[in-house]
Amino acid sequence: MPGRDAADPGGAQGDVTPRFVPYAPAAGPRVADAEVLARAQAFRRQLETRRSVRHFSDAPVARAVIEELVRAAASAPSGAHKQPWTFVVVGDPALKRRIRAAAEHEERLSYGGRMSEEWLRDLAPLGTTWEKPFLEVAPWLVVLFKQEHALHPDGSTGKHYYVNESVGIAAGFFIAAVHAAGLVTLTHTPSPMGFLAELLGRPRNEKAFLLLPVGHPAPGAEVPDLRRKPLAEVSAVHE
Ligand SMILES: Cc1cc2nc3c(=O)[nH]c(=O)nc-3n(C[C@H](O)[C@H](O)[C@H](O)COP(=O)(O)O)c2cc1C
């Protein structure tokens, strides 16, 4: 059982007394070994069918769905539980149009010479260009901002820890939640992404992390034919 060391009655942690509640996983009591493997396989198989999709249908998706996806993402772990993220959800067609125009402006510069030749060669199998029609077609754009530090209502600031790691994990949860719901998204980074904070009027402690269009795939949507590295190439085991 965790507890406080009587010889250290606070120190840098002050007089905060941690509070604990029982860990109550949805599954109930300990899961049998065979069932653990079956669940791991089922989840892996489901995740393996996820793809980044760049052709969206304009079919509507209820705001309640997007809110569930954001709730799922916001359940991610974070450094010192600071939850240093903001998910800005955009469905307004005029705002989507402005985001598309600004993103395409940056992408045109990137594809037109700002990216290295090696980078462009690495992108070639994906068939991407500076054009991003999906930013207008997808019913929702979710812009994930990282909070580099806390900004309290009185204007004072506070520290956030492992911000990139934390927000990256939340992004992963979000992408997995989109997939589990039967929708698609694209992890998009039309960099530099400063225009997003500006267009969306974000406070000065927030920096755009990812732009994630969310919706149904367009009928007949295609994705690049990619191979994933096998287990032996992505892992090492010391048993
Ligand atoms: C951090 C990050 C940034 C990405 N940025 C872009 C992007 O700006 N445009 C794009 O079309 N795809 C982008 N992608 C998507 C990758 O190209 C894609 O994940 C990769 O090709 C593997 O394909 P899959 O997601 O279908 O497995 C990005 C992915 C990540 C993780």
The ligand as an SDF file (V2000), in Angstrom:
LIG
                    3D

 31 33  0  0  0  0  0  0  0  0999 V2000
    3.1650   13.2640  -36.7260 C   0  0  0  0  0  0  0  0  0  0  0  0
    2.5560   12.9000  -38.0600 C   0  0  0  0  0  0  0  0  0  0  0  0
    2.3930   13.8730  -39.0140 C   0  0  0  0  0  0  0  0  0  0  0  0
    1.7760   13.5620  -40.2420 C   0  0  0  0  0  0  0  0  0  0  0  0
    1.5560   14.5650  -41.1440 N   0  0  0  0  0  0  0  0  0  0  0  0
    0.8970   14.2890  -42.2820 C   0  0  0  0  0  0  0  0  0  0  0  0
    0.5370   15.3330  -43.1760 C   0  0  0  0  0  0  0  0  0  0  0  0
    0.7870   16.5110  -42.9200 O   0  0  0  0  0  0  0  0  0  0  0  0
   -0.1190   15.0070  -44.3160 N   0  0  0  0  0  0  0  0  0  0  0  0
   -0.4720   13.7220  -44.6140 C   0  0  0  0  0  0  0  0  0  0  0  0
   -1.0750   13.4970  -45.6560 O   0  0  0  0  0  0  0  0  0  0  0  0
   -0.1690   12.7050  -43.7640 N   0  0  0  0  0  0  0  0  0  0  0  0
    0.4790   12.9670  -42.6040 C   0  0  0  0  0  0  0  0  0  0  0  0
    0.7430   11.9550  -41.7120 N   0  0  0  0  0  0  0  0  0  0  0  0
    0.2190   10.6060  -41.9730 C   0  0  0  0  0  0  0  0  0  0  0  0
    1.3110    9.6110  -42.3640 C   0  0  0  0  0  0  0  0  0  0  0  0
    1.7270    9.8610  -43.6890 O   0  0  0  0  0  0  0  0  0  0  0  0
    0.7410    8.1900  -42.2260 C   0  0  0  0  0  0  0  0  0  0  0  0
    0.4450    7.9380  -40.8770 O   0  0  0  0  0  0  0  0  0  0  0  0
    1.7310    7.1270  -42.7080 C   0  0  0  0  0  0  0  0  0  0  0  0
    1.9540    7.2680  -44.0850 O   0  0  0  0  0  0  0  0  0  0  0  0
    1.2430    5.7020  -42.4160 C   0  0  0  0  0  0  0  0  0  0  0  0
   -0.0170    5.4860  -42.9890 O   0  0  0  0  0  0  0  0  0  0  0  0
   -1.2410    4.9700  -42.1090 P   0  0  0  0  0  0  0  0  0  0  0  0
   -1.5240    6.0580  -41.0910 O   0  0  0  0  0  0  0  0  0  0  0  0
   -2.3590    4.7870  -43.0950 O   0  0  0  0  0  0  0  0  0  0  0  0
   -0.8320    3.6920  -41.4320 O   0  0  0  0  0  0  0  0  0  0  0  0
    1.3610   12.2340  -40.5020 C   0  0  0  0  0  0  0  0  0  0  0  0
    1.5350   11.2600  -39.5170 C   0  0  0  0  0  0  0  0  0  0  0  0
    2.1090   11.5800  -38.3120 C   0  0  0  0  0  0  0  0  0  0  0  0
    2.2290   10.5200  -37.2310 C   0  0  0  0  0  0  0  0  0  0  0  0
  1  2  1  0
  2  3  1  0
  2 30  2  0
  3  4  2  0
  4  5  1  0
  4 28  1  0
  5  6  2  0
  6  7  1  0
  6 13  1  0
  7  8  2  0
  7  9  1  0
  9 10  1  0
 10 11  2  0
 10 12  1  0
 12 13  2  0
 13 14  1  0
 14 15  1  0
 14 28  1  0
 15 16  1  0
 16 17  1  0
 16 18  1  0
 18 19  1  0
 18 20  1  0
 20 21  1  0
 20 22  1  0
 22 23  1  0
 23 24  1  0
 24 25  2  0
 24 26  1  0
 24 27  1  0
 28 29  2  0
 29 30  1  0
 30 31  1  0
M  END
$$$$
